[in-house]
């Protein structure tokens, strides 16, 4: 049993989708597939082992370096020496950790030199009791094997 009716949660999710559509920037989303098959690799897992499904024309709203430490702690993001990157997505498609996004260079701040791919490293759950309303993730510049 939920405290908020399902219809109300659906309306809030719709508002989230509208906000990301209005204020988000275009990106290409690469969703990681077959992660369950790779559990045995654990720390030896590389990006070459993961297959991705491409979703073009997606939107993401990015907070490049939120300054409000109290707000970040309420979101469960603890960053000390790094400036965290938060990405807000629509409710569909279902996003998983290890996925990544590719953003046009014109939307990327200057302190991320020659980086246009950002990996989804952690899910940020916001005000969730029994249903997720907002899709927020912590992002990091994607590292490739040299």
PLY file of the C-alpha trace (Angstrom):
ply
format ascii 1.0
element vertex 146
property float x
property float y
property float z
element edge 145
property int vertex1
property int vertex2
end_header
0.00 0.00 0.00
1.34 3.42 -0.90
0.78 6.72 0.81
0.25 8.50 -2.51
-2.24 7.15 -5.07
-0.73 5.68 -8.25
-2.55 8.23 -10.39
-0.84 11.08 -8.52
2.56 9.43 -8.95
1.89 9.08 -12.70
1.07 12.80 -12.91
4.29 13.72 -11.07
6.27 11.48 -13.43
4.63 13.26 -16.35
5.72 16.63 -14.91
9.28 15.27 -14.62
9.21 14.20 -18.27
7.90 17.63 -19.36
10.62 19.43 -17.37
13.40 17.32 -18.92
11.91 17.85 -22.39
11.79 21.63 -21.89
15.09 22.24 -20.11
17.17 19.25 -21.13
19.92 19.13 -23.71
20.00 16.56 -26.52
22.14 13.49 -26.05
22.59 9.95 -27.27
22.00 7.38 -24.55
23.86 4.06 -24.62
22.14 1.57 -22.31
24.23 -1.27 -20.95
22.80 -4.70 -21.73
23.57 -8.19 -20.43
25.11 -7.01 -17.14
23.82 -10.10 -15.35
25.96 -12.28 -17.62
29.08 -10.36 -16.56
28.77 -10.72 -12.79
31.64 -13.23 -12.62
34.11 -10.71 -14.06
33.62 -8.23 -11.17
36.75 -6.07 -11.00
38.06 -7.36 -14.34
35.05 -5.94 -16.18
35.99 -3.47 -18.92
33.91 -1.45 -21.35
34.79 -3.93 -24.11
32.84 -6.65 -22.26
29.59 -4.68 -22.16
27.21 -4.41 -25.09
25.18 -1.24 -25.47
21.83 -0.39 -27.02
21.76 3.09 -28.60
18.89 5.52 -27.99
19.21 8.65 -30.13
17.40 11.96 -29.59
17.13 11.64 -25.82
17.13 14.56 -23.39
19.03 15.04 -20.14
19.18 17.98 -17.77
22.65 18.27 -16.26
23.84 20.07 -13.14
27.57 20.35 -13.84
28.75 21.41 -10.40
26.03 21.97 -7.80
27.41 24.17 -5.02
24.81 23.60 -2.29
26.48 20.99 -0.06
23.39 20.54 2.16
21.23 19.79 -0.88
23.78 17.27 -2.18
23.86 15.50 1.19
20.06 15.29 1.20
20.29 13.66 -2.24
22.84 11.19 -0.88
25.74 12.53 -2.97
28.93 12.96 -0.96
31.73 14.63 -2.91
34.84 16.07 -1.34
37.55 16.79 -3.92
35.47 16.48 -7.06
32.68 18.52 -8.51
29.77 16.09 -8.90
27.77 15.96 -12.10
24.07 15.17 -11.71
21.96 14.06 -14.67
18.15 14.13 -14.65
16.43 11.80 -17.14
12.90 10.99 -18.24
11.19 7.90 -16.84
11.65 5.86 -20.02
13.80 4.07 -21.08
14.97 2.37 -17.88
18.52 3.52 -17.23
21.12 1.31 -15.56
24.49 1.99 -13.99
27.39 1.42 -16.45
25.37 3.06 -19.24
26.68 6.30 -20.71
25.59 9.38 -22.63
27.24 11.30 -25.44
26.64 15.05 -25.41
27.35 17.60 -28.16
30.53 19.53 -27.35
28.81 22.93 -27.32
26.96 22.01 -24.08
30.04 20.86 -22.15
31.91 23.28 -19.82
35.54 24.10 -20.54
36.93 22.19 -17.56
36.05 18.86 -19.25
38.57 19.10 -22.06
37.91 16.79 -25.01
35.37 14.69 -23.09
31.95 14.23 -24.63
30.94 10.90 -23.04
29.79 10.62 -19.45
29.16 7.34 -17.64
26.28 6.77 -15.25
28.00 5.69 -12.06
25.35 5.87 -9.35
21.60 6.24 -8.95
20.34 9.05 -6.72
17.02 8.19 -5.12
14.99 11.26 -4.21
11.99 11.27 -1.87
11.20 7.68 -2.75
8.88 5.68 -0.55
7.34 3.10 -2.82
7.59 4.68 -6.26
10.30 6.53 -8.12
9.17 9.91 -9.42
12.46 11.54 -10.48
15.28 9.86 -12.43
18.55 11.34 -11.17
21.99 9.82 -11.59
25.54 10.79 -10.74
27.69 11.07 -13.87
31.45 10.91 -14.39
33.61 11.41 -17.47
33.85 8.10 -19.28
37.26 6.45 -19.23
38.42 4.37 -22.12
41.21 1.83 -22.13
44.28 3.42 -23.70
0 1
1 2
2 3
3 4
4 5
5 6
6 7
7 8
8 9
9 10
10 11
11 12
12 13
13 14
14 15
15 16
16 17
17 18
18 19
19 20
20 21
21 22
22 23
23 24
24 25
25 26
26 27
27 28
28 29
29 30
30 31
31 32
32 33
33 34
34 35
35 36
36 37
37 38
38 39
39 40
40 41
41 42
42 43
43 44
44 45
45 46
46 47
47 48
48 49
49 50
50 51
51 52
52 53
53 54
54 55
55 56
56 57
57 58
58 59
59 60
60 61
61 62
62 63
63 64
64 65
65 66
66 67
67 68
68 69
69 70
70 71
71 72
72 73
73 74
74 75
75 76
76 77
77 78
78 79
79 80
80 81
81 82
82 83
83 84
84 85
85 86
86 87
87 88
88 89
89 90
90 91
91 92
92 93
93 94
94 95
95 96
96 97
97 98
98 99
99 100
100 101
101 102
102 103
103 104
104 105
105 106
106 107
107 108
108 109
109 110
110 111
111 112
112 113
113 114
114 115
115 116
116 117
117 118
118 119
119 120
120 121
121 122
122 123
123 124
124 125
125 126
126 127
127 128
128 129
129 130
130 131
131 132
132 133
133 134
134 135
135 136
136 137
137 138
138 139
139 140
140 141
141 142
142 143
143 144
144 145
